[in-house]
Amino acid sequence: MLLLAAILAVAAVLVNLRPREPLKTIDLVPVVVASQDIGPYSIISSGQVTLGSTKIPETLAADYYKEPDEVVGFMTTRFIKAGQQVSLEDAKPIEKVRYVEDMKLEIVSFPAIFSEMVAGQVKPGHKINVYGYEPETGKDRPGEAILVASNVWVVDVRTATGEEVEEEAEQTQQEVGGLFTAPGVGGFSQPASVVAVAASPEVVQDIIYAFGAKGYEAWVTLAPSPENIPPVATLATPTPQPQETPAAIEPRPASLVGAIYMSDRDGGPKVDVFPNNTSVVWAIVNLQYSPDGPVAIRIAVHDQGGTLVFEGDFTHPRSGQESYLIVPVKAFTPDTAYETTLYVGDKSFSVGWELSGNSILPKTGGDPSVTEDEGSSGD
């Protein structure tokens, strides 16, 4: 027993004398946080992000941006609240969120049969011509084919079930006879049958009108050089027939009191500053007059340079408040001041507002009363 105790004592001494490995220190690093609320689908500016004061372990920081400059110019994929850390999934290059960086281009998709998409060989990066055709169904419907859009940029190609079309190996090409296919159930492959393109809003409207409203089938070709492309068919959306409105009355000027303010919704609160990505606004008109009944009004919007961006005639149905949707002829210009003017007979009422920043939370003014002094100015 004494021998065993001696052996254990020596072993304990040797263990204690063995050099110990130093404990690894955990490095803490700061990461980027939002300095204000940032809405989804917004392009981040330098004033919206900063380096956070709270540090996190370096191993966790790998999923977050570590310098504000890294995220400036990226697009958000969700709403980021002020003070929240910005992860690599929260903000990405614009083309990773919406295919292309050019925000003037609209993205749209449409279906087409595999055999009518250059044998399924269409892929991102191609420029294509998009034709619409209607098969012959009788002597009263002989069939037709028109060029809907020309030299359009393909940004994605998908299968009918939404799967990404992949370029398969050479052996698979020989087996299935197609280059761009997607894995299917049971080893079968699905052909490409949905094309996504980037184009101007006018071209996108023609595509939707041809394949949605008119019911044409799509036929896709690889575009030739621009000088060899025939003219595109005129596919202007029919203008809705104007509805008959009651005859407007002309109120006596002495009996008219009016006010106008701008909002981001029908009947919404007064908004003085709208986000830069605003596409439409609402004019909230409050008129008090007698005798009651419909009255003709005109609403005009000018930018800070005096350019007319909207003008429309409306019928105010009765004494009281009504909302009118303002859709500019061309998109509103970011970081620009505007003035909306309401014309009623020989009187006018104006209100100023602007586009600034990317926040989805508008700066609101006070509730306007029905006077010419708050929310508007009368001439």
Secondary structure as GFF3:
##gff-version 3
##sequence-region A 1 379
A	DSSP	alpha_helix	2	17	.	.	.	ID=ss1
A	DSSP	beta_strand	28	34	.	.	.	ID=ss2
A	DSSP	three_ten_helix	46	48	.	.	.	ID=ss3
A	DSSP	beta_strand	49	57	.	.	.	ID=ss4
A	DSSP	alpha_helix	58	61	.	.	.	ID=ss5
A	DSSP	alpha_helix	68	71	.	.	.	ID=ss6
A	DSSP	beta_strand	75	76	.	.	.	ID=ss7
A	DSSP	beta_strand	91	92	.	.	.	ID=ss8
A	DSSP	alpha_helix	94	98	.	.	.	ID=ss9
A	DSSP	beta_strand	106	111	.	.	.	ID=ss10
A	DSSP	three_ten_helix	114	116	.	.	.	ID=ss11
A	DSSP	beta_strand	127	134	.	.	.	ID=ss12
A	DSSP	beta_strand	144	159	.	.	.	ID=ss13
A	DSSP	beta_strand	166	167	.	.	.	ID=ss14
A	DSSP	alpha_helix	170	176	.	.	.	ID=ss15
A	DSSP	beta_strand	180	183	.	.	.	ID=ss16
A	DSSP	three_ten_helix	185	187	.	.	.	ID=ss17
A	DSSP	beta_strand	189	199	.	.	.	ID=ss18
A	DSSP	alpha_helix	201	208	.	.	.	ID=ss19
A	DSSP	pi_helix	209	213	.	.	.	ID=ss20
A	DSSP	beta_strand	217	222	.	.	.	ID=ss21
A	DSSP	three_ten_helix	226	228	.	.	.	ID=ss22
A	DSSP	three_ten_helix	253	255	.	.	.	ID=ss23
A	DSSP	beta_strand	257	263	.	.	.	ID=ss24
A	DSSP	beta_strand	271	274	.	.	.	ID=ss25
A	DSSP	beta_strand	281	288	.	.	.	ID=ss26
A	DSSP	beta_strand	295	303	.	.	.	ID=ss27
A	DSSP	beta_strand	308	316	.	.	.	ID=ss28
A	DSSP	beta_strand	320	326	.	.	.	ID=ss29
A	DSSP	beta_strand	337	344	.	.	.	ID=ss30
A	DSSP	beta_strand	347	355	.	.	.	ID=ss31
A	DSSP	beta_strand	363	364	.	.	.	ID=ss32
A	DSSP	beta_strand	377	378	.	.	.	ID=ss33
###
